[in-house]
Amino acid sequence: MLWLVILAVVVMIAAALLTVFLRSYLAAVAAVSVVSLALAVIFALLRAPDVALAEAAVAAGLSGVLLALTVRRTGLWRSDAGDGKK
Amino acid sequence: MSPDALLVAEYLGRALYGGAILLIAIGIYAMVARYNLMRVLLGLALVESGVNLFLVAIGFRPEAAAPIIVGGVTDVPMVDPLPQALVLTAIVIGVGVLALAAALLIRVKETYGTLDTREVAKFLAAEPADAAPAAGTAVAGTPARETVNAGSAS
């Protein structure tokens, strides 16, 4: 269980870093969904199955769809350069 | 508890709390250091996830069962169900917050034509502070004044 938790935490942190540093906004939204899915795995391992279900269904699914629709509405899906850092 | 199990619990706590704090730190970085509002929104989602992980990790005890009573047996050690119930609420509220922020983001894009916070700040500095209800005050350099007025009139 310890190794599963550590693996899920590593996946979660890697996806969070990708969220910040990926240039494509659609890919960044997908990375946020990956963060939520890894978090659902951690919740299930922490003996919180109800929270894991809600996290996977609502946070990963619903808010992922919401953010992807926002990316489409604001026309960010083709600006891969982004007005990010510079 | 055996010393081996104590060691495992120690590492488990470090991984969980470290992961939660790193997630919150990355989210705050995305909200503070980036200029695109979409990136700020994603950072907000990351901070929410980190706080949820932190709260569930507080309620966790090693070698305890899930807080589900099976067959009326209540004397087994269980993890704390209170943070789990609150986090369950917080997840749903988080989606609501995200939806509101996304709606505001779309509105900013329609009104100012950009999502860069620096350019939005320029537009906000260019228009006078009390010009919001006055329709038809044409400020030079704002491309979508009609959208603003239509939005405030409706």
gemmi code that builds the backbone of each chain (N, CA, C; Angstrom):
import gemmi

chains = {
    "A": [
        ("MET", (0.819, -1.205, 0.000), (0.000, 0.000, 0.000), (0.849, 1.250, 0.000)),
        ("LEU", (1.986, 1.194, 0.756), (2.874, 2.363, 0.804), (3.392, 2.709, -0.578)),
        ("TRP", (3.799, 1.656, -1.315), (4.358, 1.928, -2.641), (3.294, 2.416, -3.594)),
        ("LEU", (2.077, 1.911, -3.461), (0.991, 2.405, -4.317), (0.729, 3.878, -4.051)),
        ("VAL", (0.721, 4.256, -2.746), (0.477, 5.668, -2.410), (1.589, 6.549, -2.967)),
        ("ILE", (2.843, 6.088, -2.805), (3.961, 6.902, -3.295), (3.895, 7.047, -4.814)),
        ("LEU", (3.550, 5.932, -5.503), (3.430, 5.992, -6.964), (2.344, 6.981, -7.377)),
        ("ALA", (1.189, 6.916, -6.691), (0.092, 7.824, -7.051), (0.463, 9.274, -6.770)),
        ("VAL", (1.195, 9.511, -5.658), (1.609, 10.888, -5.343), (2.572, 11.404, -6.408)),
        ("VAL", (3.489, 10.531, -6.857), (4.452, 10.963, -7.879), (3.729, 11.301, -9.184)),
        ("VAL", (2.768, 10.428, -9.577), (1.995, 10.698, -10.794), (1.239, 12.019, -10.662)),
        ("MET", (0.676, 12.243, -9.452), (-0.112, 13.457, -9.221), (0.753, 14.709, -9.340)),
        ("ILE", (1.939, 14.681, -8.715), (2.804, 15.868, -8.754), (3.308, 16.107, -10.176)),
        ("ALA", (3.626, 15.011, -10.896), (4.097, 15.169, -12.274), (3.009, 15.790, -13.135)),
        ("ALA", (1.761, 15.334, -12.971), (0.664, 15.899, -13.763), (0.410, 17.349, -13.374)),
        ("ALA", (0.616, 17.686, -12.091), (0.424, 19.087, -11.673), (1.478, 19.983, -12.312)),
        ("LEU", (2.726, 19.493, -12.361), (3.768, 20.284, -13.025), (3.466, 20.440, -14.507)),
        ("LEU", (2.957, 19.366, -15.137), (2.587, 19.451, -16.547), (1.473, 20.483, -16.742)),
        ("THR", (0.539, 20.552, -15.787), (-0.542, 21.528, -15.884), (0.001, 22.951, -15.974)),
        ("VAL", (1.045, 23.208, -15.205), (1.580, 24.572, -15.184), (2.433, 24.844, -16.413)),
        ("PHE", (3.190, 23.844, -16.870), (4.209, 24.148, -17.860), (3.876, 23.712, -19.274)),
        ("LEU", (2.782, 22.960, -19.498), (2.420, 22.601, -20.869), (1.955, 23.848, -21.616)),
        ("ARG", (2.312, 23.933, -22.899), (1.943, 25.132, -23.639), (0.522, 25.047, -24.183)),
        ("SER", (0.078, 23.837, -24.506), (-1.285, 23.685, -25.028), (-2.276, 23.657, -23.873)),
        ("TYR", (-3.308, 24.487, -23.969), (-4.253, 24.571, -22.862), (-5.133, 23.338, -22.748)),
        ("LEU", (-5.444, 22.724, -23.908), (-6.254, 21.501, -23.855), (-5.484, 20.395, -23.130)),
        ("ALA", (-4.180, 20.298, -23.404), (-3.356, 19.303, -22.706), (-3.265, 19.623, -21.228)),
        ("ALA", (-3.237, 20.914, -20.879), (-3.175, 21.286, -19.465), (-4.453, 20.877, -18.748)),
        ("VAL", (-5.601, 21.043, -19.426), (-6.877, 20.613, -18.830), (-6.883, 19.101, -18.630)),
        ("ALA", (-6.359, 18.369, -19.611), (-6.267, 16.916, -19.459), (-5.362, 16.557, -18.287)),
        ("ALA", (-4.292, 17.327, -18.086), (-3.391, 17.051, -16.960), (-4.090, 17.289, -15.627)),
        ("VAL", (-4.980, 18.298, -15.576), (-5.751, 18.514, -14.342), (-6.642, 17.307, -14.055)),
        ("SER", (-7.227, 16.730, -15.113), (-8.047, 15.531, -14.911), (-7.195, 14.367, -14.417)),
        ("VAL", (-5.958, 14.274, -14.919), (-5.066, 13.205, -14.443), (-4.753, 13.403, -12.968)),
        ("VAL", (-4.543, 14.661, -12.548), (-4.325, 14.946, -11.120), (-5.505, 14.447, -10.299)),
        ("SER", (-6.732, 14.726, -10.771), (-7.905, 14.309, -10.016), (-8.028, 12.788, -9.972)),
        ("LEU", (-7.669, 12.118, -11.068), (-7.764, 10.654, -11.075), (-6.754, 10.030, -10.117)),
        ("ALA", (-5.502, 10.544, -10.112), (-4.504, 10.038, -9.164), (-4.949, 10.294, -7.738)),
        ("LEU", (-5.571, 11.456, -7.531), (-6.090, 11.777, -6.200), (-7.194, 10.803, -5.798)),
        ("ALA", (-8.017, 10.381, -6.759), (-9.065, 9.401, -6.451), (-8.448, 8.072, -6.028)),
        ("VAL", (-7.357, 7.676, -6.680), (-6.655, 6.444, -6.274), (-6.142, 6.574, -4.843)),
        ("ILE", (-5.560, 7.748, -4.524), (-5.045, 7.952, -3.161), (-6.181, 7.892, -2.146)),
        ("PHE", (-7.321, 8.505, -2.478), (-8.461, 8.473, -1.554), (-8.930, 7.044, -1.316)),
        ("ALA", (-8.974, 6.245, -2.391), (-9.394, 4.854, -2.224), (-8.417, 4.100, -1.327)),
        ("LEU", (-7.103, 4.386, -1.473), (-6.123, 3.721, -0.620), (-6.187, 4.216, 0.811)),
        ("LEU", (-6.639, 5.449, 1.020), (-6.778, 5.990, 2.370), (-8.097, 5.592, 3.014)),
        ("ARG", (-8.772, 4.620, 2.462), (-10.041, 4.107, 3.002), (-11.115, 5.178, 3.034)),
        ("ALA", (-11.213, 5.920, 1.940), (-12.312, 6.865, 1.784), (-12.980, 6.582, 0.434)),
        ("PRO", (-13.676, 5.441, 0.312), (-14.187, 5.051, -1.023), (-15.239, 6.012, -1.564)),
        ("ASP", (-16.042, 6.614, -0.667), (-17.069, 7.535, -1.154), (-16.437, 8.794, -1.727)),
        ("VAL", (-15.410, 9.293, -1.026), (-14.710, 10.473, -1.536), (-14.014, 10.158, -2.852)),
        ("ALA", (-13.471, 8.936, -2.966), (-12.801, 8.551, -4.207), (-13.789, 8.532, -5.370)),
        ("LEU", (-14.982, 8.002, -5.119), (-15.998, 7.966, -6.181), (-16.374, 9.374, -6.617)),
        ("ALA", (-16.605, 10.261, -5.621), (-17.005, 11.633, -5.962), (-15.888, 12.349, -6.702)),
        ("GLU", (-14.652, 12.128, -6.260), (-13.519, 12.798, -6.912), (-13.384, 12.341, -8.365)),
        ("ALA", (-13.521, 11.021, -8.595), (-13.350, 10.517, -9.957), (-14.490, 10.975, -10.853)),
        ("ALA", (-15.718, 10.968, -10.325), (-16.866, 11.292, -11.185), (-17.015, 12.795, -11.367)),
        ("VAL", (-16.955, 13.532, -10.272), (-17.267, 14.958, -10.331), (-16.035, 15.787, -10.678)),
        ("ALA", (-14.948, 15.614, -9.904), (-13.789, 16.478, -10.110), (-13.052, 16.142, -11.394)),
        ("ALA", (-12.861, 14.839, -11.674), (-12.136, 14.482, -12.893), (-13.037, 14.599, -14.120)),
        ("GLY", (-14.272, 14.095, -14.016), (-15.143, 14.069, -15.188), (-15.799, 15.400, -15.469)),
        ("LEU", (-16.611, 15.860, -14.523), (-17.453, 17.035, -14.771), (-16.615, 18.295, -14.938)),
        ("SER", (-15.658, 18.525, -14.016), (-14.899, 19.768, -14.132), (-13.922, 19.706, -15.297)),
        ("GLY", (-13.510, 18.486, -15.691), (-12.685, 18.382, -16.888), (-13.446, 18.804, -18.127)),
        ("VAL", (-14.685, 18.320, -18.231), (-15.532, 18.715, -19.365), (-15.779, 20.228, -19.348)),
        ("LEU", (-16.022, 20.747, -18.136), (-16.283, 22.179, -17.970), (-15.099, 23.015, -18.449)),
        ("LEU", (-13.894, 22.613, -18.018), (-12.698, 23.375, -18.397), (-12.419, 23.240, -19.890)),
        ("ALA", (-12.677, 22.051, -20.461), (-12.449, 21.879, -21.893), (-13.414, 22.745, -22.686)),
        ("LEU", (-14.673, 22.840, -22.233), (-15.632, 23.708, -22.918), (-15.218, 25.170, -22.791)),
        ("THR", (-14.648, 25.538, -21.629), (-14.156, 26.907, -21.466), (-13.014, 27.200, -22.435)),
        ("VAL", (-12.124, 26.235, -22.592), (-11.020, 26.405, -23.545), (-11.568, 26.609, -24.948)),
        ("ARG", (-12.641, 25.871, -25.296), (-13.211, 26.031, -26.624), (-13.878, 27.390, -26.770)),
        ("ARG", (-14.639, 27.812, -25.774), (-15.354, 29.085, -25.866), (-14.414, 30.281, -25.962)),
        ("THR", (-13.284, 30.209, -25.250), (-12.373, 31.342, -25.260), (-11.369, 31.267, -26.396)),
        ("GLY", (-11.459, 30.214, -27.238), (-10.568, 30.142, -28.391), (-9.118, 29.883, -28.033)),
        ("LEU", (-8.871, 29.289, -26.881), (-7.486, 29.047, -26.468), (-6.923, 27.752, -27.037)),
        ("TRP", (-7.800, 26.932, -27.666), (-7.316, 25.607, -28.034), (-6.348, 25.654, -29.204)),
        ("ARG", (-6.332, 26.764, -29.954), (-5.345, 26.818, -31.035), (-4.154, 27.683, -30.701)),
        ("SER", (-4.184, 28.438, -29.610), (-3.004, 29.219, -29.237), (-2.112, 28.338, -28.387)),
        ("ASP", (-1.219, 27.604, -29.047), (-0.367, 26.716, -28.272), (0.784, 27.485, -27.636)),
        ("ALA", (1.108, 28.670, -28.184), (2.155, 29.467, -27.550), (1.640, 30.009, -26.229)),
        ("GLY", (0.395, 30.488, -26.232), (-0.181, 30.989, -25.002), (0.457, 32.299, -24.585)),
        ("ASP", (-0.301, 33.152, -23.893), (0.337, 34.329, -23.307), (0.694, 33.978, -21.885)),
        ("GLY", (1.520, 32.967, -21.758), (1.821, 32.415, -20.447), (2.853, 33.225, -19.706)),
        ("LYS", (4.098, 32.835, -19.765), (5.110, 33.396, -18.869), (5.550, 34.771, -19.343)),
        ("LYS", (5.987, 34.836, -20.605), (6.601, 36.080, -21.061), (5.543, 37.084, -21.533)),
    ],
    "B": [
        ("MET", (1.907, -1.409, 18.178), (2.314, -1.432, 16.764), (3.799, -1.779, 16.677)),
        ("SER", (4.156, -2.605, 15.758), (5.557, -3.001, 15.608), (6.360, -1.833, 15.042)),
        ("PRO", (7.682, -1.818, 15.301), (8.494, -0.710, 14.774), (8.466, -0.628, 13.260)),
        ("ASP", (8.319, -1.794, 12.609), (8.246, -1.785, 11.146), (7.003, -1.044, 10.663)),
        ("ALA", (5.871, -1.346, 11.318), (4.629, -0.672, 10.932), (4.703, 0.824, 11.236)),
        ("LEU", (5.403, 1.160, 12.342), (5.574, 2.586, 12.661), (6.354, 3.298, 11.569)),
        ("LEU", (7.392, 2.624, 11.051), (8.209, 3.203, 9.984), (7.370, 3.417, 8.730)),
        ("VAL", (6.556, 2.386, 8.393), (5.689, 2.514, 7.220), (4.731, 3.684, 7.378)),
        ("ALA", (4.147, 3.825, 8.611), (3.219, 4.935, 8.842), (3.932, 6.268, 8.712)),
        ("GLU", (5.190, 6.310, 9.171), (5.981, 7.546, 9.064), (6.166, 7.953, 7.599)),
        ("TYR", (6.591, 6.978, 6.770), (6.812, 7.282, 5.357), (5.507, 7.634, 4.655)),
        ("LEU", (4.442, 6.928, 5.057), (3.135, 7.198, 4.449), (2.712, 8.641, 4.730)),
        ("GLY", (2.879, 9.058, 6.009), (2.524, 10.436, 6.349), (3.351, 11.438, 5.586)),
        ("ARG", (4.660, 11.142, 5.449), (5.515, 12.068, 4.706), (5.079, 12.190, 3.260)),
        ("ALA", (4.779, 11.036, 2.619), (4.359, 11.072, 1.218), (3.056, 11.847, 1.065)),
        ("LEU", (2.097, 11.601, 1.972), (0.782, 12.241, 1.830), (0.862, 13.736, 2.069)),
        ("TYR", (1.466, 14.137, 3.226), (1.515, 15.572, 3.534), (2.429, 16.303, 2.562)),
        ("GLY", (3.556, 15.649, 2.198), (4.441, 16.273, 1.210), (3.753, 16.465, -0.126)),
        ("GLY", (2.998, 15.450, -0.560), (2.267, 15.571, -1.820), (1.243, 16.679, -1.781)),
        ("ALA", (0.510, 16.759, -0.651), (-0.521, 17.798, -0.548), (0.109, 19.185, -0.570)),
        ("ILE", (1.218, 19.362, 0.185), (1.840, 20.686, 0.253), (2.449, 21.059, -1.091)),
        ("LEU", (3.072, 20.064, -1.781), (3.625, 20.343, -3.109), (2.527, 20.745, -4.086)),
        ("LEU", (1.380, 20.046, -4.011), (0.273, 20.343, -4.924), (-0.244, 21.766, -4.689)),
        ("ILE", (-0.379, 22.156, -3.410), (-0.836, 23.515, -3.103), (0.195, 24.535, -3.586)),
        ("ALA", (1.490, 24.208, -3.406), (2.528, 25.154, -3.830), (2.530, 25.340, -5.337)),
        ("ILE", (2.378, 24.218, -6.088), (2.350, 24.325, -7.549), (1.144, 25.137, -7.999)),
        ("GLY", (-0.006, 24.897, -7.338), (-1.213, 25.646, -7.703), (-1.062, 27.133, -7.440)),
        ("ILE", (-0.452, 27.480, -6.283), (-0.261, 28.901, -5.968), (0.712, 29.529, -6.960)),
        ("TYR", (1.731, 28.753, -7.364), (2.655, 29.279, -8.386), (1.908, 29.583, -9.684)),
        ("ALA", (1.027, 28.646, -10.084), (0.283, 28.858, -11.324), (-0.629, 30.071, -11.204)),
        ("MET", (-1.164, 30.324, -10.005), (-2.083, 31.455, -9.860), (-1.344, 32.779, -9.783)),
        ("VAL", (-0.126, 32.786, -9.249), (0.576, 34.042, -8.992), (1.502, 34.413, -10.147)),
        ("ALA", (2.248, 33.437, -10.675), (3.335, 33.770, -11.593), (2.909, 33.758, -13.055)),
        ("ARG", (1.717, 33.251, -13.366), (1.295, 33.200, -14.758), (0.325, 34.335, -15.050)),
        ("TYR", (0.330, 34.774, -16.311), (-0.474, 35.941, -16.664), (-1.778, 35.588, -17.353)),
        ("ASN", (-1.905, 34.336, -17.846), (-3.140, 33.986, -18.530), (-4.180, 33.537, -17.508)),
        ("LEU", (-5.409, 34.052, -17.659), (-6.443, 33.745, -16.669), (-6.817, 32.272, -16.678)),
        ("MET", (-6.703, 31.602, -17.857), (-7.003, 30.173, -17.909), (-6.043, 29.403, -17.016)),
        ("ARG", (-4.763, 29.812, -17.029), (-3.774, 29.143, -16.190), (-4.083, 29.399, -14.712)),
        ("VAL", (-4.564, 30.589, -14.405), (-4.955, 30.894, -13.017), (-6.088, 29.976, -12.575)),
        ("LEU", (-7.036, 29.740, -13.499), (-8.166, 28.853, -13.183), (-7.684, 27.429, -12.917)),
        ("LEU", (-6.742, 26.949, -13.739), (-6.206, 25.604, -13.524), (-5.461, 25.533, -12.196)),
        ("GLY", (-4.736, 26.618, -11.851), (-4.055, 26.649, -10.557), (-5.030, 26.580, -9.395)),
        ("LEU", (-6.179, 27.244, -9.567), (-7.217, 27.177, -8.532), (-7.697, 25.738, -8.339)),
        ("ALA", (-7.880, 25.016, -9.442), (-8.300, 23.613, -9.342), (-7.235, 22.786, -8.624)),
        ("LEU", (-5.957, 23.068, -8.906), (-4.883, 22.318, -8.238), (-4.883, 22.581, -6.732)),
        ("VAL", (-5.057, 23.849, -6.332), (-5.059, 24.164, -4.897), (-6.218, 23.458, -4.195)),
        ("GLU", (-7.385, 23.449, -4.858), (-8.535, 22.739, -4.290), (-8.210, 21.270, -4.046)),
        ("SER", (-7.601, 20.612, -5.054), (-7.254, 19.198, -4.909), (-6.275, 18.997, -3.761)),
        ("GLY", (-5.286, 19.894, -3.649), (-4.295, 19.750, -2.590), (-4.906, 19.869, -1.206)),
        ("VAL", (-5.818, 20.819, -1.036), (-6.462, 20.988, 0.275), (-7.312, 19.765, 0.602)),
        ("ASN", (-8.006, 19.212, -0.401), (-8.810, 18.011, -0.155), (-7.935, 16.843, 0.285)),
        ("LEU", (-6.790, 16.665, -0.383), (-5.888, 15.580, 0.002), (-5.383, 15.787, 1.422)),
        ("PHE", (-5.055, 17.043, 1.769), (-4.567, 17.337, 3.115), (-5.602, 16.966, 4.173)),
        ("LEU", (-6.853, 17.328, 3.934), (-7.897, 17.057, 4.928), (-8.131, 15.564, 5.103)),
        ("VAL", (-8.176, 14.821, 3.976), (-8.391, 13.371, 4.114), (-7.192, 12.724, 4.797)),
        ("ALA", (-5.979, 13.216, 4.521), (-4.791, 12.648, 5.160), (-4.798, 12.897, 6.658)),
        ("ILE", (-5.375, 14.029, 7.108), (-5.481, 14.276, 8.554), (-6.319, 13.189, 9.218)),
        ("GLY", (-7.434, 12.786, 8.595), (-8.320, 11.821, 9.213), (-7.852, 10.386, 9.103)),
        ("PHE", (-6.757, 10.139, 8.374), (-6.338, 8.759, 8.125), (-5.565, 8.193, 9.314)),
        ("ARG", (-5.849, 6.920, 9.647), (-5.061, 6.185, 10.625), (-4.600, 4.901, 9.972)),
        ("PRO", (-3.346, 4.505, 10.158), (-2.905, 3.226, 9.585), (-3.602, 2.062, 10.278)),
        ("GLU", (-3.794, 1.005, 9.573), (-4.404, -0.225, 10.089), (-5.806, 0.021, 10.631)),
        ("ALA", (-6.560, 0.875, 9.963), (-7.950, 1.094, 10.328), (-8.812, 0.792, 9.108)),
        ("ALA", (-10.089, 0.468, 9.381), (-10.983, 0.096, 8.294), (-11.680, 1.332, 7.740)),
        ("ALA", (-12.304, 1.157, 6.583), (-13.119, 2.236, 6.029), (-14.319, 2.470, 6.945)),
        ("PRO", (-14.768, 3.722, 7.083), (-15.851, 4.012, 8.041), (-17.216, 3.540, 7.555)),
        ("ILE", (-17.334, 2.254, 7.368), (-18.606, 1.667, 6.956), (-18.944, 0.582, 7.980)),
        ("ILE", (-20.095, 0.684, 8.605), (-20.502, -0.313, 9.591), (-21.120, -1.493, 8.865)),
        ("VAL", (-20.497, -2.678, 9.012), (-20.981, -3.891, 8.347), (-21.517, -4.830, 9.408)),
        ("GLY", (-22.774, -5.171, 9.322), (-23.354, -6.146, 10.225), (-23.449, -5.683, 11.665)),
        ("GLY", (-23.494, -4.374, 11.922), (-23.643, -3.870, 13.270), (-22.384, -3.927, 14.105)),
        ("VAL", (-21.244, -4.317, 13.510), (-19.997, -4.389, 14.270), (-19.365, -3.003, 14.293)),
        ("THR", (-19.249, -2.414, 15.506), (-18.741, -1.046, 15.588), (-17.453, -0.941, 16.385)),
        ("ASP", (-16.890, -2.066, 16.864), (-15.719, -1.955, 17.729), (-14.411, -2.149, 16.986)),
        ("VAL", (-14.440, -2.177, 15.633), (-13.185, -2.227, 14.887), (-12.660, -0.798, 14.730)),
        ("PRO", (-11.323, -0.611, 14.698), (-10.798, 0.739, 14.468), (-11.133, 1.228, 13.063)),
        ("MET", (-11.604, 2.468, 12.994), (-11.986, 3.046, 11.703), (-11.265, 4.372, 11.510)),
        ("VAL", (-11.101, 4.760, 10.259), (-10.560, 6.095, 9.998), (-11.645, 7.125, 10.324)),
        ("ASP", (-11.200, 8.386, 10.528), (-12.126, 9.440, 10.941), (-13.077, 9.778, 9.790)),
        ("PRO", (-14.378, 9.580, 9.941), (-15.287, 9.851, 8.817), (-15.637, 11.328, 8.643)),
        ("LEU", (-15.356, 12.167, 9.662), (-15.783, 13.572, 9.569), (-15.058, 14.349, 8.466)),
        ("PRO", (-13.706, 14.289, 8.372), (-13.070, 14.985, 7.254), (-13.515, 14.452, 5.900)),
        ("GLN", (-13.824, 13.141, 5.853), (-14.263, 12.581, 4.569), (-15.595, 13.177, 4.138)),
        ("ALA", (-16.518, 13.320, 5.102), (-17.813, 13.907, 4.753), (-17.649, 15.354, 4.303)),
        ("LEU", (-16.769, 16.097, 4.999), (-16.579, 17.503, 4.636), (-15.896, 17.631, 3.274)),
        ("VAL", (-14.934, 16.729, 3.007), (-14.241, 16.792, 1.715), (-15.194, 16.442, 0.579)),
        ("LEU", (-16.106, 15.506, 0.864), (-17.113, 15.163, -0.150), (-17.916, 16.406, -0.539)),
        ("THR", (-18.285, 17.213, 0.455), (-18.986, 18.458, 0.174), (-18.081, 19.433, -0.570)),
        ("ALA", (-16.812, 19.485, -0.132), (-15.889, 20.457, -0.717), (-15.625, 20.178, -2.188)),
        ("ILE", (-15.635, 18.887, -2.578), (-15.412, 18.546, -3.988), (-16.533, 19.124, -4.845)),
        ("VAL", (-17.768, 18.929, -4.383), (-18.913, 19.400, -5.173), (-18.927, 20.936, -5.228)),
        ("ILE", (-18.636, 21.572, -4.070), (-18.584, 23.030, -4.053), (-17.460, 23.527, -4.967)),
        ("GLY", (-16.353, 22.773, -5.009), (-15.246, 23.154, -5.873), (-15.638, 23.202, -7.335)),
        ("VAL", (-16.469, 22.237, -7.754), (-16.930, 22.271, -9.150), (-17.812, 23.500, -9.386)),
        ("GLY", (-18.622, 23.874, -8.383), (-19.439, 25.073, -8.523), (-18.589, 26.321, -8.661)),
        ("VAL", (-17.544, 26.414, -7.827), (-16.629, 27.560, -7.896), (-15.954, 27.619, -9.263)),
        ("LEU", (-15.556, 26.438, -9.742), (-14.886, 26.359, -11.040), (-15.821, 26.805, -12.160)),
        ("ALA", (-17.105, 26.420, -12.069), (-18.066, 26.804, -13.099), (-18.274, 28.316, -13.109)),
        ("LEU", (-18.373, 28.920, -11.910), (-18.538, 30.373, -11.827), (-17.318, 31.083, -12.399)),
        ("ALA", (-16.118, 30.596, -12.035), (-14.897, 31.219, -12.535), (-14.797, 31.075, -14.045)),
        ("ALA", (-15.235, 29.924, -14.589), (-15.183, 29.730, -16.035), (-16.142, 30.686, -16.740)),
        ("ALA", (-17.320, 30.918, -16.136), (-18.268, 31.857, -16.727), (-17.691, 33.273, -16.733)),
        ("LEU", (-17.055, 33.665, -15.621), (-16.418, 34.984, -15.565), (-15.308, 35.106, -16.602)),
        ("LEU", (-14.565, 33.996, -16.786), (-13.462, 33.984, -17.754), (-13.985, 34.221, -19.162)),
        ("ILE", (-15.086, 33.527, -19.530), (-15.667, 33.696, -20.857), (-16.142, 35.139, -21.032)),
        ("ARG", (-16.694, 35.713, -19.971), (-17.165, 37.101, -20.024), (-16.018, 38.085, -20.227)),
        ("VAL", (-14.902, 37.837, -19.531), (-13.723, 38.698, -19.701), (-13.219, 38.619, -21.135)),
        ("LYS", (-13.214, 37.397, -21.682), (-12.743, 37.228, -23.064), (-13.658, 37.967, -24.040)),
        ("GLU", (-14.985, 37.875, -23.832), (-15.913, 38.563, -24.730), (-15.774, 40.075, -24.612)),
        ("THR", (-15.531, 40.564, -23.394), (-15.531, 42.007, -23.164), (-14.234, 42.652, -23.626)),
        ("TYR", (-13.114, 42.090, -23.241), (-11.830, 42.738, -23.503), (-11.062, 42.091, -24.648)),
        ("GLY", (-11.508, 40.915, -25.107), (-10.842, 40.282, -26.224), (-9.507, 39.653, -25.886)),
        ("THR", (-9.166, 39.579, -24.619), (-7.907, 38.968, -24.226), (-8.077, 38.312, -22.863)),
        ("LEU", (-7.175, 37.401, -22.546), (-7.188, 36.785, -21.223), (-5.919, 37.117, -20.448)),
        ("ASP", (-5.067, 37.976, -21.033), (-3.836, 38.367, -20.353), (-4.172, 39.375, -19.261)),
        ("THR", (-3.759, 39.086, -18.041), (-4.132, 39.975, -16.935), (-3.512, 41.360, -17.085)),
        ("ARG", (-2.342, 41.444, -17.716), (-1.715, 42.760, -17.874), (-2.522, 43.637, -18.810)),
        ("GLU", (-3.033, 43.008, -19.924), (-3.812, 43.816, -20.874), (-5.164, 44.175, -20.294)),
        ("VAL", (-5.763, 43.253, -19.547), (-7.028, 43.580, -18.877), (-6.813, 44.715, -17.876)),
        ("ALA", (-5.671, 44.692, -17.179), (-5.368, 45.776, -16.237), (-5.216, 47.102, -16.970)),
        ("LYS", (-4.647, 47.060, -18.189), (-4.518, 48.293, -18.984), (-5.903, 48.848, -19.320)),
        ("PHE", (-6.817, 47.966, -19.763), (-8.181, 48.405, -20.083), (-8.857, 48.987, -18.844)),
        ("LEU", (-8.658, 48.332, -17.717), (-9.300, 48.804, -16.489), (-8.726, 50.145, -16.059)),
        ("ALA", (-7.434, 50.364, -16.308), (-6.840, 51.648, -15.949), (-7.284, 52.741, -16.907)),
        ("ALA", (-7.583, 52.352, -18.177), (-7.933, 53.359, -19.180), (-9.338, 53.904, -18.957)),
        ("GLU", (-10.258, 53.043, -18.497), (-11.615, 53.543, -18.331), (-11.771, 54.180, -16.955)),
        ("PRO", (-12.490, 55.339, -16.884), (-12.659, 56.011, -15.593), (-13.418, 55.134, -14.595)),
        ("ALA", (-13.222, 55.430, -13.338), (-13.725, 54.537, -12.300), (-15.246, 54.524, -12.246)),
        ("ASP", (-15.901, 55.656, -12.570), (-17.351, 55.720, -12.446), (-18.042, 55.654, -13.799)),
        ("ALA", (-17.384, 55.078, -14.804), (-17.958, 55.051, -16.149), (-18.774, 53.801, -16.398)),
        ("ALA", (-18.898, 52.963, -15.425), (-19.559, 51.677, -15.678), (-21.023, 51.831, -16.093)),
        ("PRO", (-21.865, 52.666, -15.426), (-23.248, 52.754, -15.876), (-23.439, 53.651, -17.093)),
        ("ALA", (-22.492, 54.564, -17.379), (-22.661, 55.507, -18.474), (-22.412, 54.820, -19.807)),
        ("ALA", (-23.481, 54.585, -20.565), (-23.343, 53.936, -21.855), (-22.879, 54.960, -22.892)),
        ("GLY", (-21.973, 54.555, -23.756), (-21.578, 55.415, -24.847), (-20.357, 56.266, -24.579)),
        ("THR", (-19.699, 56.101, -23.461), (-18.435, 56.799, -23.257), (-17.349, 56.013, -23.968)),
        ("ALA", (-16.987, 56.474, -25.156), (-16.050, 55.739, -25.980), (-14.630, 55.977, -25.480)),
        ("VAL", (-14.013, 54.930, -24.998), (-12.619, 55.043, -24.573), (-11.753, 54.514, -25.702)),
        ("ALA", (-10.760, 55.289, -26.073), (-9.920, 54.883, -27.191), (-9.154, 53.620, -26.841)),
        ("GLY", (-9.108, 52.723, -27.806), (-8.297, 51.530, -27.623), (-9.050, 50.332, -27.064)),
        ("THR", (-10.308, 50.530, -26.661), (-11.072, 49.370, -26.210), (-11.912, 48.875, -27.378)),
        ("PRO", (-11.638, 47.699, -27.867), (-12.272, 47.254, -29.104), (-13.725, 46.845, -28.936)),
        ("ALA", (-14.140, 46.480, -27.771), (-15.462, 45.847, -27.636), (-16.333, 46.595, -26.639)),
        ("ARG", (-16.401, 47.917, -26.802), (-17.200, 48.681, -25.846), (-18.686, 48.322, -25.951)),
        ("GLU", (-19.133, 48.006, -27.175), (-20.554, 47.689, -27.339), (-20.917, 46.459, -26.520)),
        ("THR", (-20.009, 45.503, -26.511), (-20.268, 44.303, -25.728), (-20.384, 44.645, -24.246)),
        ("VAL", (-19.523, 45.571, -23.805), (-19.578, 45.969, -22.397), (-20.929, 46.592, -22.081)),
        ("ASN", (-21.342, 47.548, -22.945), (-22.579, 48.250, -22.653), (-23.787, 47.318, -22.726)),
        ("ALA", (-23.768, 46.440, -23.745), (-24.877, 45.497, -23.852), (-24.916, 44.583, -22.634)),
        ("GLY", (-23.720, 44.222, -22.156), (-23.674, 43.342, -21.008), (-24.191, 44.012, -19.747)),
        ("SER", (-23.834, 45.310, -19.562), (-24.270, 45.974, -18.336), (-25.730, 46.405, -18.418)),
        ("ALA", (-26.255, 46.563, -19.659), (-27.643, 46.993, -19.781), (-28.612, 45.838, -19.556)),
        ("SER", (-28.203, 44.644, -19.946), (-29.117, 43.510, -19.843), (-29.240, 43.043, -18.413)),
    ],
}
model = gemmi.Model(1)
for chain_id, residues in chains.items():
    chain = gemmi.Chain(chain_id)
    for i, (resn, *xyz) in enumerate(residues, 1):
        res = gemmi.Residue()
        res.name, res.seqid = resn, gemmi.SeqId(i, " ")
        for name, pos in zip(("N", "CA", "C"), xyz):
            atom = gemmi.Atom()
            atom.name, atom.element = name, gemmi.Element(name[0])
            atom.pos, atom.b_iso = gemmi.Position(*pos), 0.0
            res.add_atom(atom)
        chain.add_residue(res)
    model.add_chain(chain)
structure = gemmi.Structure()
structure.add_model(model)
structure.setup_entities()
